[in-house]
Every structure is written in structure tokens, then in C-alpha cells.
Amino acid sequence: MISAEEIEKIARLAHLSLDEQEKQRFAEEVGRILDYVNKLNEIDTNHVAPLSHTLEINNVFREDKVKPSLPREEALRNAPRKDDSFFHVPKVVKK
């Protein structure tokens, strides 16, 4: 079981203020959670391969295909500001 002092330390680190009744309640709740985790640690997982996801994941990206691009004039047609053949945007990098 986790002590009320440990709960108080955790609460202080989380910038929470708890009264004595809340400290006791959280100590019991966290204690039950830790008991459950300890119970899970008893399961034999020696023959279980580690996995990063519970479901089989396939790459959903499409294959790259070369296609004609948008003509520059059409791309720039609705630009609020343009400079020759480029979009004109405000500078965002400071020196």
C-alpha cells in the first residue's frame, strides 16, 4: 500500500492541495492500481513476442507516380502577393 506521505509528495509535485480525507482516499486508490499492476507482472510473457501495436498495420501510403504539375501561372493566379514567379510571403526568420 502507498502511504499518505507518498501521496502528499506526489500531490506537491503535481501542485495539488489535498485534505487528509483526499490523501487517504487516493492512497487506497493508487494502492489498488499498484496491486493490479503487480498482478499483471505475475503473467508469464516469456513466449510472447514484443509488439508495438495490437493490430497488424499496413502502410496506407500510395505509390509515388509522376504526374504533370500545376502550371506556375495557375498556381500564382490567386496569390495575394507574388514576385515574378514566386509567392511573396512575410519574413519569419530572425537574424
C-alpha positions in Angstrom: 0.0 0.0 0.0 1.2 3.5 -0.7 1.4 5.8 2.2 -0.4 9.1 2.7 3.1 10.8 2.9 3.9 9.4 -0.6 0.5 10.7 -1.9 1.3 14.1 -0.3 4.7 14.2 -2.1 3.0 13.3 -5.4 0.4 15.9 -4.9 3.0 18.5 -4.1 4.9 17.6 -7.3 1.6 18.0 -9.2 0.8 21.3 -7.5 -2.3 19.8 -5.9 -3.5 20.6 -2.4 -5.3 17.7 -0.8 -7.0 17.5 2.6 -6.4 14.4 4.8 -9.5 12.6 3.6 -8.5 13.0 0.0 -4.9 11.8 0.8 -6.3 8.7 2.4 -8.7 8.0 -0.5 -6.0 8.5 -3.1 -3.6 6.3 -1.1 -6.2 3.5 -1.2 -7.0 4.0 -4.9 -3.3 4.2 -6.0 -2.7 1.1 -3.8 -5.4 -0.8 -5.7 -3.9 0.2 -9.0 -0.4 -0.9 -7.9 -1.8 -4.2 -6.7 -3.3 -4.7 -10.2 0.0 -3.9 -11.9 1.8 -6.4 -9.6 -0.8 -9.0 -10.5 -0.1 -8.3 -14.2 3.6 -8.8 -13.6 2.9 -12.4 -12.5 1.8 -13.3 -16.0 4.4 -15.4 -17.9 5.2 -13.5 -21.1 8.4 -15.3 -21.9 7.0 -16.8 -25.1 5.1 -13.6 -26.2 6.8 -11.5 -28.8 7.1 -7.8 -28.1 4.8 -5.7 -30.2 4.3 -2.0 -30.8 0.7 -2.3 -31.8 -2.1 -4.8 -31.1 -3.3 -4.9 -34.6 -1.5 -5.6 -37.9 -0.7 -2.3 -39.5 -0.1 -2.0 -43.2 1.4 1.0 -44.9 -1.5 3.1 -46.3 0.6 5.4 -48.4 0.0 5.3 -52.1 2.9 4.6 -54.5 4.5 7.7 -55.9 3.6 8.4 -59.5 4.9 11.2 -61.7 2.1 13.4 -62.9 2.0 16.8 -64.6 2.2 19.6 -62.0 0.1 22.7 -61.8 1.3 25.4 -64.2 3.1 28.1 -62.3 0.8 30.8 -63.6 -2.3 29.0 -62.4 -0.7 28.3 -59.0 0.1 32.0 -58.6 -3.2 33.3 -60.0 -4.9 33.8 -56.6 -1.8 34.7 -54.6 -2.3 37.9 -52.6 1.3 38.9 -53.3 3.7 37.4 -55.9 7.2 38.4 -57.0 7.9 37.3 -60.6 7.3 33.6 -60.4 7.3 33.1 -56.6 4.8 33.6 -53.8 5.8 36.7 -51.8 5.4 36.0 -48.0 6.4 37.9 -44.9 9.8 37.1 -43.4 9.6 34.8 -40.4 13.2 34.0 -39.7 15.1 36.4 -37.5 18.8 37.1 -37.9 
